């Protein structure tokens, strides 16, 4: 029987991100294409003789507030309901994905914990329970449990798998600005109070996602016209975001956008060699840039 599992926890890009008006529960419905990429954290989970959960992870919150800890605690609570004896757990994360960047690092780390526990305790919980735990920890966590590319609806937990594209490379640009998710939604809502900037209807949100999905399947990245609804509102507040997109396009990106609520920007290149050249050029100009590639499969998918 295994007593430890170490796995990658990949980042994701929002290739397209439409956002509707806030619902009665306060959440905004989204319509997005999630694409997992090679930039990743490394997560280790070990069964321990010491009761409880021990977490070694650089984070800006108490351990019990970390997504990895919450995922592990929820798994153990569900395991306890089966009558099984509860193990102690020791967990560690080596972080490479910038925090609060729109790349889903915290969500991916939580999913990595759940997938590792599924390996350590095979069959202890059914897939439906694992996915339910994932959704309870965070809206993006279910994505990192399954396909490397998906259409995402609802809060991001309603998923429809797409066959991943692997015929492009990405250059990620980390601008000198931090954008928290809550303030980003508040900025978007305020931006939409002006005439002509209303949130899309549910029908328009779905039609935009369907068009984006067709383009993803059929068109080269240079022909993609995907949108991120956050960008107009946030770039008006943080002009560094618009300058970052300009830098990516000037470096030869065939498509450039912001991921999630930011602040990371990315450019896509059909030729990995050109992506590498662009990444080096951006670094040479003093910008923080990272090269990455789309994934065809997520580690330990359930």
C-alpha positions in Angstrom: 0.0 0.0 0.0 1.3 3.4 -0.9 2.0 5.9 1.9 2.7 9.0 -0.2 2.0 10.5 -3.6 3.7 13.4 -5.3 2.0 15.0 -8.3 2.0 18.1 -10.5 -0.7 20.7 -10.0 -1.0 22.6 -13.4 -2.1 26.1 -14.0 -4.9 27.0 -16.4 -5.7 29.7 -18.9 -9.1 31.2 -19.6 -9.0 31.3 -23.4 -12.5 32.8 -23.4 -14.3 34.3 -20.4 -17.8 35.7 -20.6 -19.5 36.9 -17.4 -23.1 37.4 -16.7 -25.0 39.7 -14.2 -24.8 38.6 -10.5 -27.3 35.9 -9.6 -29.6 36.0 -6.5 -26.9 34.2 -4.5 -24.3 36.9 -5.4 -22.3 34.7 -7.8 -21.7 35.8 -11.4 -22.4 33.0 -14.0 -19.5 32.5 -16.3 -19.0 31.0 -19.8 -15.4 30.1 -20.3 -12.9 27.8 -22.0 -10.4 26.4 -19.4 -7.1 25.1 -20.8 -4.5 23.5 -18.5 -0.9 24.4 -19.1 2.5 23.1 -18.2 3.4 25.7 -15.6 2.7 23.8 -12.3 3.1 23.5 -8.6 4.3 20.2 -7.0 2.1 18.8 -4.3 3.0 15.9 -2.0 0.6 14.1 0.3 1.9 11.6 2.9 0.0 9.3 5.3 1.3 10.1 8.8 1.3 8.4 12.2 0.6 11.8 13.7 -3.1 12.6 13.9 -4.5 15.6 12.1 -3.3 17.5 9.0 0.1 19.2 8.7 0.6 21.6 5.8 3.9 23.0 4.6 3.0 25.6 1.9 3.8 29.3 1.5 0.5 31.1 1.7 -0.9 34.4 3.0 -3.5 32.8 5.2 -3.7 30.4 8.2 -3.2 26.8 7.2 -6.9 25.9 7.8 -7.9 28.5 5.3 -5.6 27.1 2.5 -7.4 25.2 -0.3 -5.2 22.2 0.2 -6.0 21.9 3.9 -9.7 22.4 3.2 -9.7 19.7 0.5 -7.9 17.3 2.8 -10.2 18.1 5.8 -13.3 17.6 3.6 -12.0 14.3 2.3 -11.3 13.0 5.9 -14.8 14.1 7.0 -16.3 12.1 4.2 -14.1 9.2 5.0 -15.2 9.2 8.6 -18.8 8.9 7.5 -17.9 5.5 5.9 -16.7 4.2 9.3 -13.0 4.1 8.2 -10.2 4.9 10.6 -8.8 8.3 10.0 -5.2 8.7 9.1 -3.0 11.7 9.8 -1.8 13.6 6.7 1.3 15.5 6.0 1.2 17.8 2.9 3.6 20.0 1.1 3.4 22.3 -1.9 6.3 23.7 -4.0 4.8 26.8 -5.5 5.7 28.0 -9.0 2.3 29.4 -10.1 1.9 33.0 -9.0 -0.9 33.6 -6.5 -3.9 35.7 -7.3 -3.0 35.8 -11.0 -6.0 34.2 -12.6 -4.1 30.9 -13.2 -6.0 28.8 -10.7 -3.0 27.7 -8.7 -4.8 27.4 -5.3 -7.7 25.4 -7.0 -5.2 23.1 -8.8 -3.3 22.5 -5.5 -6.6 21.5 -3.8 -7.5 19.1 -6.7 -4.0 17.6 -6.6 -4.6 16.8 -2.9 -8.0 15.1 -3.6 -6.5 13.1 -6.5 -3.5 12.0 -4.4 -5.9 10.9 -1.6 -7.9 9.0 -4.1 -4.7 7.1 -5.0 -3.7 6.6 -1.4 -7.2 5.3 -0.4 -8.5 3.7 -3.7 -12.2 3.3 -3.8 -12.8 4.9 -0.4 -15.0 7.6 -1.9 -16.9 7.5 -5.2 -16.1 9.9 -8.0 -19.3 11.8 -7.3 -18.2 12.5 -3.7 -14.8 13.6 -4.8 -16.3 16.0 -7.3 -18.7 17.3 -4.7 -15.8 18.0 -2.3 -13.9 19.7 -5.1 -16.9 22.1 -5.8 -17.3 22.8 -2.1 -13.6 24.0 -1.9 -13.7 26.3 -4.9 -15.4 27.0 -8.2 -12.4 26.1 -10.3 -11.4 23.0 -8.4 -13.6 20.5 -10.3 -11.9 21.4 -13.6 -8.5 20.3 -12.3 -10.0 16.8 -11.5 -10.7 15.8 -15.1 -10.1 17.0 -18.7 -7.2 19.3 -19.6 -9.6 21.5 -21.6 -13.3 22.2 -20.8 -16.2 24.5 -21.4 -17.1 25.9 -18.0 -20.5 27.3 -17.0 -22.2 28.2 -13.7 -19.6 29.3 -11.2 -17.1 27.2 -13.2 -18.1 23.9 -11.8 -20.4 22.9 -14.7 -18.0 21.3 -17.1 -18.1 20.0 -20.7 -14.9 18.4 -21.8 -13.2 19.5 -25.1 -10.5 17.7 -26.9 -7.4 19.7 -25.9 -5.4 21.5 -28.6 -1.6 21.1 -28.2 -0.6 22.9 -31.4 0.5 26.2 -29.8 2.8 27.6 -27.1 2.1 30.3 -24.6 4.2 33.1 -23.0 2.8 34.3 -19.7 3.5 37.9 -18.7 3.3 38.8 -15.0 2.7 42.6 -14.8 3.6 44.6 -11.7 0.0 44.8 -10.4 -2.1 42.5 -8.3 -5.9 42.0 -8.9 -7.9 40.2 -6.3 -11.0 38.4 -7.5 -13.6 40.1 -5.3 -12.5 43.7 -6.3 -12.3 42.5 -9.9 -16.0 41.5 -9.9 -16.9 44.8 -8.1 -15.0 46.8 -10.8 -16.8 44.9 -13.5 -20.2 45.6 -12.0 -19.3 49.3 -11.7 -18.1 49.4 -15.2 -21.4 48.0 -16.4 -23.5 50.7 -14.9 -22.7 52.9 -17.9 -25.1 52.8 -20.8 -24.1 50.3 -23.5 -22.0 48.2 -21.1 -24.7 45.9 -19.7 -24.0 42.3 -18.8 -24.8 39.8 -21.5 -28.1 37.9 -21.2 -27.9 34.2 -20.4 -28.7 33.4 -24.0 -25.9 35.7 -25.3 -23.5 34.3 -22.8 -24.2 30.7 -24.0 -24.1 31.7 -27.7 -20.7 33.5 -27.1 -19.4 30.3 -25.5 -20.6 28.1 -28.4 -19.0 30.4 -30.9 -15.8 30.3 -28.9 -15.9 26.5 -28.7 -16.3 26.2 -32.5 -13.4 28.5 -33.1 -11.3 26.6 -30.6 -12.0 23.3 -32.4 -11.6 24.6 -36.0 -9.4 27.8 -36.2 -5.7 28.5 -35.7 -4.9 30.6 -32.6 -4.2 33.6 -34.9 -7.8 33.6 -35.9 -9.2 33.4 -32.4 -11.3 36.4 -31.3 -12.0 35.3 -27.7 -12.9 37.9 -25.1 -12.3 38.3 -21.4 -15.1 40.4 -19.9 -12.9 41.5 -17.0 -10.3 43.2 -19.2 -12.0 46.5 -20.3 -13.0 47.2 -16.7 -9.7 46.3 -15.1 -7.4 47.8 -17.8 -9.2 51.2 -17.2 -8.0 51.0 -13.6 -4.6 49.3 -14.2 -3.2 50.6 -17.5 -0.2 48.2 -17.0 -2.5 45.5 -18.2 -3.1 47.1 -21.6 0.7 47.8 -21.9 1.4 44.2 -21.2 -0.9 43.0 -24.0 0.8 45.5 -26.3 4.2 44.1 -25.4 3.0 40.5 -26.1 1.6 41.5 -29.5 4.8 43.4 -30.3 6.8 40.3 -29.4 4.8 38.4 -32.1 1.9 36.8 -30.2 -0.8 35.6 -32.6 -3.4 36.0 -29.9 -3.1 37.8 -26.5 -5.4 38.1 -23.6 -5.7 38.2 -19.8 -6.5 35.0 -17.9 -9.3 35.0 -15.3 -9.6 38.2 -13.3 -5.9 38.8 -13.8 -3.4 40.0 -13.5 -1.4 37.5 -15.7 -1.5 38.1 -19.4 -0.6 35.6 -22.1 0.3 35.4 -25.7 -0.1 32.4 -27.9 2.3 31.3 -30.7 1.9 28.6 -33.3 5.6 28.0 -33.3 7.3 27.1 -30.0 10.6 28.5 -31.2 9.0 31.9 -31.7 7.4 31.6 -28.3 10.9 31.0 -26.8 12.4 34.0 -28.6 9.5 36.2 -27.5 9.9 35.1 -23.9 13.6 35.9 -23.9 13.0 39.3 -25.5 10.4 40.2 -22.9 12.7 39.2 -20.1 15.5 41.2 -21.7 13.3 44.3 -21.5 12.8 43.8 -17.8 9.4 42.0 -17.8 8.6 38.8 -15.9 7.8 36.2 -18.6 7.4 32.4 -18.5 7.0 30.0 -21.4 4.4 27.3 -21.1 2.6 24.7 -23.2 -1.0 23.3 -23.3 -1.5 19.9 -21.7 -3.3 17.0 -23.4 -4.1 15.4 -20.0 -4.2 16.3 -16.4 -2.1 14.3 -13.8 -4.1 11.6 -11.9 -7.4 12.5 -13.5 -10.5 10.9 -11.9 
